[in-house]
Amino acid sequence: MAALDRAVAKRITAFLRERVAQLDDPRSIGEALKGSKLGAFWKYRVGDYRIIASIEDGALCILVVRIGNRREVYRK
């Protein structure tokens, strides 16, 4: 998050706290990724940015793996 613009970082943090963290099932507003490398992850859209996350059911934990612009976030 340190590499992001301060306003974008605040927007993403607010999205995660106010929308995703409040849900019983965080998959309800996310979208499953496809493919061999990203198939276990979920994405959330915040403007032109994407949050790539792993969702662990047992602990109700959402691990944010990567945040970036939609043009670049899926590379690597």
N, C-alpha and C positions, 0 to 999 in steps of 0.2 A: 504494500500500500504506500510505502514511502516514495516510490518512483512515480506515483500518480499525482496529478494536479490535486491540490488540497480540496477544492470544491467537489471534484469527482470522488475522492476518497470519502468525504462526508456523506455524499449521496449513496454510495455503495454501503457504507456502514449503517446508515439509516434504513436502507432496504433490508439488510440482513437482520437487523434488530427488530424492526417494526413489522415486517411482512413474513419473513422466513422463520424466525425464531418463535413466533407466536402460533405457528401451525402445529397441529397434531401429526400431520403427514406433510413434510416439506416437499415431497414429490408432486403434490397437487398443483403447484405453480411453476415447477421446474420442467425441464425436458430431458429425457434420457439421451445420452450421446450414443452414437453408433460407431462401429469399427473395432478392430482388434486392440488398438492401443487405448482408446478412450471409452470403451464399452461399459466400464464399471462406474462411470462418472455421470453427473447431472449438470445441466447448465441453467443459469438464471440470466435473464437479460435486464440490463439497466442502461437504457439509452443505447449508445454505441459500444458499450462495454459488456463483457461477458464474464460471469463468475463460474469457474469450473469447480465442482465440489464433489466430495465423496460423502455419502450419507450412511451412517452406522445406526441401524435400528435399535440394537440392544441398549445403547446408552443415550439414544436420542441426540446424537452428536453429528454436526455438519462440519466437515473439515474442508476449508477452502484451499484448493490446490493451486489455483492460478487465477489472476484477474488481469484482464488486458483488453485492448481494443479488439473488436470482432475480426479485424483483418489479420491480427497477429496471434491471438490467444491460442489457436489450435495448432500452431507450428511447434516443432521440437519434439 
